[in-house]
Amino acid sequence: MPLGRIFPTFFRMAGRKILLAFGLLLAVGLIQGVGLMLILPFLRLVGVGEEGEFGEAPAAVRWLTDMAARVGIPWTLESVLLGFVLAVTLTSLLKCWQSVQSAGLIQLITREFQVRSYRQWLFRPWLESSQYSGGEILNLVQRDIGQLSLYLNLVLRLCSTGVLTLVYSLVGLQLSAKITLVALGAGLAIFLTLVPLRRGIFRTSETIRNRFKAQFDLIAEHLNALKLIKAFAREPREQAFLAESVKQLQFSAFHISTAQAKAALVQSILGAVLLSGAVYAATVHFSVDAARLIVLVFLFSRLVPMLIQVQDFWQQILTTLPSVKAIAAREAETGGELADPAPDACKRVGLEVSMEIRGLRFQWPGQTSAVFDGFSATVPAKTITAVSGESGSGKSTLCQLLLGLIEPDAGEILVDGAKLPQAWKHAIGYVPQESFLFSQSIRENLLWGQPDASEAEMWAALESAAAADFVRKLPSGLDTVVAEKGDSLSGGERQRIAIARALVRKPTLLIFDEPTSALDGANEALVREVLLRQKEERTVILISHRVSLLDIAGQVIELSKTKFEGLAPDDE
C-alpha cells in the first residue's frame, strides 16, 4: 500500500491547518534569510571590509539596500540594527505561532485517526471485524497511531529544517556559489553514505511493530484466560512467555538505538570536517574578503548542523514508517471513512405473522463445505421456537444469521414477508451463551441495552427476568458496581441481568443462545419461567440442546450435519 494514499486523508481532515503550518514555515525561512542578509551590510558599516561599497555585494543585499532607499530609510548602523531586531522579533513570533499550530495539527489528525480506526472496526460487518484479534486492534489504535503522531511531528520538523536549509543555501550561493555547492555536495555524500544503515533501521522497525502486535495479542489472551491460568497454576509459564516477548522487543529496540548512535557519530565527525573544509577553502583557495568570510563562517556553522539534522529526522521517520504503512493499508482495506447509518436504520421493526428462512446457503471463508445449503424454516410470531442439534450442526451460525451479523451467500430471511431490514438489530433482544457484563453498575448495564430506559422500565425488566429480588438485596441496588465481566455475581445472577438487559429493549424478537448451559437446576427453572412469560408478548428463538427447555417450545427446528429440517414436536 503506497504511503501516498494517506496524505489526501490528512488534507481532508485538516487541509487549512496544514496549509497554514507550511505557510508559516516558509514565512519563518524567508524572514531568517532577510536577517542573514543584514549581517553583511552591518559588518561593512562597522568597518569590516570596504565600508559603504555595495556594488560587489550579493544581489539580494543590493536589492535590500535599494528597497530601503526607495522608501526613505537611511542605510545607517541604527537602521540596520533596528531591522535585525525586527527580523528576529517577527521570526520569533511566527515560530511561536507555527509551534502552536503544528501541535494542534498533530493532535487533531491523531485524534481523528484514533476515532476513525475504532469506528471502522466497530461499524464494519461482523465477519470482517471478527477477523482482527484484540491485540491487533490495540496495536493499531494505540501504538500505530501514536507512531503516526510522532511521524507527523518529525515530518513538520523535517520540513521546517528543510526550508531553513534551503534559505541558508540560497544565502550561501549569493555569498560564494562555489563554496556553498561544495558544502551541499559533501552533505549529500554524507546522506548517501548512511543509506545502508538507514535500511537496517527500517527493517528493524518493521520487526519491532510485529513484535509489539504479538505482545498485545499475548497480553489480551492472558487477560481473557486469567481465571484458567490461575486454576491450572500456569502463571510461571505465561510469565516466561511474556518475558521472552519483552526480551525480543528490547533487543530490536537496542539494535535501532545502536544504529542511530553510529549514524550520529559518523554525521558529527563528517559535519566537523565539512565545516572546517568550507572555512579553509574560503580562506586559502577562494580569497574571500573579511566581511564575507565572517558571514560564511556564521552561515556554515548553522547550515552544517541543519544538514545533519535533516538526516537525523529522516532516520527517525524511518522508525515510524512501518506503523504509518499499516495505517495506510488499513485505510485501503476498509475503503476509508464509513457513512453514517441511514435515518431509518433505528426505526422499530415489527414481527406480527412469521419469520421465514428460504433456501439459505452460507459457507464460512476458508472452509471447504457450506454450513447451510438450501435450508428453509418458518418461525411463527409470538411463539417459542427451539433450535437444537449436535455440535457443529450450525446452531451458532444460524443465530448470527438471524441477528443480522452475517449475510447469507444465497437465499433470504423474511420478516412478515419483507426482506430482513437494516433496522432489524434494533428489534432484537439477544442473550448470549456467556453472560458478559460490563464492569459498571447494574443500572449502566441495563441502560447499555436501552439508553433512554426509565427506572420503572428497568425494574420491570428485572422483574420479568426474575432478577428484581436479588438486585434489591445488593448493597446499592441498581447502582451496585459489578466486577469485570460480572465475576462478583453468580452465574445465575449474571444470566438474569443479561436477560433483563435484553428485555429492557422491549424487543420484537428475543434470541437465547444456550441460556442454561452453565446453570444449575434451580436457576434453569427460573429461566424456564422467564421464557414461558415472554411468548405472550414477543417471538422467542431458543437455541438449546436441553430437553427440559425444548418441551416448552411450540416448534423445534432440528439441525443436523447432513440435513436440515423443521419439525413440529408431534413429528418427533
N, C-alpha and C positions, 0 to 999 in steps of 0.2 A: 504493500500500500504506500504510494508516494506521499511524502510529508506535505507536498503542495496542497493536498485536499484540505488540510486543517487550517490553512491561513485564510481562505474565504470564510470559514466559520468564525475565526477571530473577528473579521471585519463585520460580519452580521451581528455579532454580539456587542462590539464596541467600536464601530467604524470611526465615529467622530473623535473619540478619545485617542484612538491610535494615530489619527492624522494630527491631532493637537500635540501629542507626545513627540512625533517626528518633526513637526514644525518647530517646536521648542528646541529640539536637538540642533536643528540647522541654525536657528537664531543664535544659540549659545556659541556654536562654532564660528559663525560669521563675526560676532562681536569680539570674540577672543582673537580672531585674525586681525581685526582693526586695532586692538590693543597691542598686538605684536608689532604691527606696522609703525605704531607711535614710538617704539623704542629707538628706532634708528634716527629719526629727526631729534629726539630728545638727546641722544649722545652727541650729535653734531652741535646742538645748541649749547651743551656744557663743555664743548671744546675737544671732544674726541673725534678725530677725523677733520675734514675741512668744513668748518662751521658755515652754515648758510648755503652750501652748494648742494643743490638737489638735482642738478641736471643729470648726474650719473647715478642717482638713487633709483631703486626699483620703480617700475611703472606704477605699482599700487601706491607707493609712498608719494610719488609725484601727483597722482590723482587726488589723494587726500589733501595735499597742500593746495592744489588748485581749487578744490571744493571749499576749503576754509577761506581762501582769498575771495572767492565769489560771494560768499555770504558775509564778508566783512569781519571775519575773525582773524586777528593778528597772529601770525605764527611765531609765538614767543615761548619762552620757557614756561611761563604761567599757564598759557593756553594749552600747551602740550600736556603738562601735569594734570590740569583740570580734565582734559579729555581722557587721560589714562584712568583717573579716579572714576569718572562717569562710566567708562567702559567696564571697569571691574565691578562697579556697583550694579550696573544693568545686568552684567553676566551673572552675578551672584543671585539677583532677584529671579532671573529666568531659570537658573539652576534649581533654586528652591521650588519654584512653580513646577518645573519639569519633574523633580523628585516626587512631589506630592501627586502629580498627575500619573506618573508611572506606577506608584504604589497603588493608587486607586484602580488603574487599568488592570494590574496584575490580580488584585483582589476580585474585581468584577469578573474577569474571564475564568479565574479559578473557581469561584462560587458557581458561575453559570455551568461550567463543565461538571462539577460535582452533582448539582441538581439534575442536569441533563442526563448524565450517565446513569444515575439512580432511577430517574424517570423511565429511561429506555429499558432498563431491566424490569421495572415494575409493570409497565404497560405493554410489554411485548407479549405475544401469545405464550401460554404456559409451556407449550412444547419447546419453544426457543429459550425461554428464561430458565427452565429446569436443567438445561444442558450446562449451565455455569455453576461451579462449586461456590460455596460461601467464601472460601479463601480467595478465589479469583475475583469475586465482586469486591471484597475488601481491598485487595491489592490494587484494583483499578480505581476505586473511589477515593481511597486514602493515599496510598503511596504513589501510584502513577500520576494522579492529578497534583499531588504535592511536588512531584518532579516536574510537571508541566509548569507550575508556578515558578520553580527555580529556572526552568528553561526560558520562560518569558523575561524574567529578571535579567538573566545573562544575555539574552538577545538584545534587550534595550541597552544594557551597559556596553555590549559589543558595538552597537550602532552609535552610541554616544562617543565611545573611544574612537571608532572608525571615522566619524565626522571630524573630530578634533585632529586625528592623524592626517586626514585629507587637507584640512586647513593649514596645519603646520607644514605639510609637504608643499603646498602651494606658496606659502610664505618663503620656505626654503628655496624653492625654484626661482623666486624673484631675487633672492639674495645671491645664490650661486647654484645654477642649474646642474653643473657637473657634480659638485659635492653631494647635492641632495639626491641625484639619481644613483650615485654610487651607494649612498646610505640606504636608499629604498631597495636597491638590488641586493645588498647584503642582508637586509631584513627578510626579503623573500627567500634568500638562500637558507636562512635560519629556519623559516617556516617549513620549507621542503625537507630539510634535514630531519625534522622531528615527525614527518608523516608516518613512518613505520611505528613509532612509539604511540602515536595517536590512534592508529588502527588497533593496536593491542588494547588500548584503553576502551575503545568502543566495544570490542568483543567481550572483554571482561564485564563491562556494564550490562550487556545482554545476559550474561551468566548470572550476575547479581539479581537482575529482575526476575529471572526464572526461579532462583533460589528463594527470593522473598515470597513469590507466589506459593512455592512448595511449603514454606514455613507457615504462611497464613492458612493454607489448607490443613496442615498438621495441627495447628492450634485450634482451628474451628472444629476439627474432628474430635480432638481431646475434650473440648468443652461440651460437645454433644454427648460424648460417651463417658463423661466423668464418673457417673454412678457405676457404670460397668467396670471401668478401670479400677475403682476402689474396691468393688465387690470381688474382683479377681486378684487384688493385690498386685496390680501391674504398674504401679507408679514408677518404680525404678526403671523398668523397660521403656516406658513412654518418655520419661525424663531423659534417658540416654538418647532416644531418637531426636528429641528437640535439641539437646546439647550438641549432637553431631551436625544438625542443620545449622545451628548458630556458628559452629566452628568453621564450616564450609563458607558461610556468608562472610565471616570476618576475614578468612583467608583471601577471598576475592576482593574485599574492600581494601585489605592491606596491599594487594597487588596493584590496585589502581593508585593508592597513595604513593607507593614506591615509584610507579611510572611517572606520576605528576611531579614528584620531588626531583627525579632525574631530569625531566624536561625543564623544570625551573632552574636547576643547576646549570644546564647547558645554555639556557637563554640568558642567564645573568652573566656568565663568562663571555659569551659571544656578544652580548649587548655592550659590555665594558670595552671589548676590543673594537666594536663598531664605533662607539663614541670617540674613543682615543684616535682611531684611524681617521675619522672625519675631521677632527681638530688638527691632526698632524698634516693631512692633505691640504686643508685650508691655509695653514701657516707656511708650509715649506714649498708645496708644489703649485699652489694657485695664487700666492701672494695677495691674499685678501686684506683690505685695509682694516685698521684697528676697529672702527665702528661696526663694520660688517662682521668682523671676526667675533666680537663680543656678542652680537645678536645671534650669530650662528651657533656659538657655544651654548648660549642660553636655549636656543631653539632645539638643538640636538639633545641637550640634556633632558628635555621634555619629550622629544619625538621618539628617542630610542626606547625609553620605558613604555611609551604608548604602543610601539610595535610589539614589545614583549607582552604587554597586557592584552593586546588583541589575540595573540596566540594562546595566552593563558585562558581567556574567556572561551575561546573555541574548544580547547581541551575539556573545559568543564561542561560545555554544551554537549560534547560527545557522550559524557556520562549520563545525561538526561535523555538522549535520543531514543534508547530502547523503549522507555515509558511513553514518550511522545508518539512513537511509531505504533505502539499498542493502542493508544487512544485514537489515532488516525484510522487504524484498522477496524476498531470498534465502530467508528463513525461510518466507515464504508459498509460494514456488515449490517448495521441496523438501519442504514439509509438516513441518518441524521435525526432531526427533531421530529417527534411524533405529534400528530394533530390531536387537538382536544376532542374528547368524546362528543358525538352528535347530541344535540339538545334532547332528543327523545330516548337517549341511552339510559336515563334514570327513571323513565316512566314505569309505573307498575303494570305487570302483565298478569292477566287472569288465566285460570285453568278451570273451565266450567264443565267441559264434556270429557275430554281424554287427551292423553299424550300418546302419539303414535310413532313407532320406530319402524321405518320401512327400508328394506333392502340394505341394511347397514354394513359397510365394509370399512375396516380400519386395520392398518399394519404399522407397527412402531418402526421408526427409522432404524436401519441397521439389522432388522430382524428378517429371517428368511420366509416366514409364513405370517398370514394375517391372523389377528385375534378374532375378528368377526368377518364373515364373508356371506352376505345375503341374510343377515339376522333381522327378524321382524318381531314386534310385540306391541301390545296395546296396554296402556296404564289408565284405567278409568279414574275420573276425578273423584276426590273425596272418599277414597278407599285406601287401605293399606295394601301395597303390592310388595311382596318379598322377592328378592333376587338371591338365589342360592346356587351353589355349585362347588366343585372341588377346586383346590388351589391351582391357579394357572388357567382357569376357565374364562377369565376376562371380567370378573366382578368389578375390580378396581378400574379397569379401562372403561367399562360401561358407566360407572359412576362419574368419571372425568368427562365423558361424552355428554351425559345428562346435565352436568354442571356447566357445560359450555367452555371447559378449559381447553379441550382439543376438538378439532374439526374432523368429521369422518372423511375417508377417501372417496366414498360413494354412498349413496342412499341419503336419507334425510330423517330429521326428527321434527315432528309437527306438534304444535300446541293448539288444540281446538281447530285443527285443520290448516293452521298457518305455520310457515317455516319458523323455526326457533329464532326469536328476535334478538337484537343486540342487547336489549334491556333485560334479558332473561335472568342474568345473575342477580338482579335486584329483587327478583321474585322468589329467590331460593333461600331456605334456611338449611345450613349444612352442619352436621355433627360428625367430625372425622373420627377414625378409629382411635387415634391418640388425642386425648382431650387437651390440647395446648391452651394454656392461659398465659397472658402477658403478666410480667412482674409489676403489676399495678393493683389498684383496689378492685374489688368486685364490681363496684359501680362503673369504673372505667372500662372493665372488661365487657360489661353489658352495653355501655354506650358505644364501644367499638363496633358492636353488631348493629346498633341503630343510634346514630349520634344525637338525634332530636327526641329520643325517648324520655317521657316524663318519669318521675319516681313511681307514680302509681302503675305505669306500664311495666316498669322494671319489676316491681313486686308481683304484678300479675303473671309475668313470665316465670318468675321464680316459683310461684305457687303452682303453675302448670307443670313445671319441671320437678316438682316435689323437692325443691331446694329452699323454700322460704323459711322453714322451721330451723334448719341448722345455720342459715345465714343470720337470723335474728339472734342466735346464741353466740355468735362471734364477738370478739371484744369491741369492734367498732361497726358492727353490722355491715351495711353496704360499703362502708369506707375502710373495711379491713383490707390491708395490702397482702396479697398472696406472694409467696416466694417465686423465684424464676421458674417458669413452666408450670406453676401451680403446685410445686412439690410440698408446700406446707399443708395441703389438703389431702384427704384420702382419695383413692381412685374413683370411688362412687361420688364423692362430693365434687371432684373436678368434672366428672361426666355430666352431672346435673347442672353445674354452672354453664358448661358448654351448651347443653340443651336449652337453657334459659337464654343464652346469648343468641341462639338461632331463633327462638320463639319470639323474642322482643322485636324482631324484624316484621312480625306478622306475615310470614311467607305464604306464597301460593302453593309452593311445593316444599316439602320437608324431606331431606335425604339423610338417613342414618347409615353410616358405614361401620358395620360390626360394632354396634353401640355397647354390647355387653361382653365383648371378648375378654376383657380384663377384670370383670366384676364378679363378686360372689353372688350366691343365690338371693340374698335379701335385696341387694342393690339391683340385681337383674329384675326382680319382681317389681321394684319401683319404676324402672324404665319401661317395663311392660305396661304398667298402668298409664304412664305418660303417653305411650304410643296409642293406646286404646282411646284416650280422650281426644287425641289430635285428629283422628279420622272424621270427626263430626264437622271440623272447621276447614280442613285442608287435605290435599293429596299427600300421602306419605309413601316414600320408597324406602324399604328396609333391606339393606344388604347384610345378610347374615347366613351362617350355617347352623345356628342353634335351632333345634327342633322346637324348643319351648317358646321361641318367638315366631317361628313360621306358622304355628297353628292359629295365630291371631290375624293372619293376612287373609284378605278377600281373594287374593290371587298370588300364585307363586310362579316366578319365571326361573326355570331351572337351566343353568348354563352347563355346558359340557365342553371338554377339549376337542371333541369330534363333531358335535352337532349342537344346534341351538333351537330350543323350542319353548313356547309359552304354554304352561299347563295350569288349569284350574285345580284347586285342592281335590275335587271329587274325581279328577282324572288320574291321580297318583296311585 
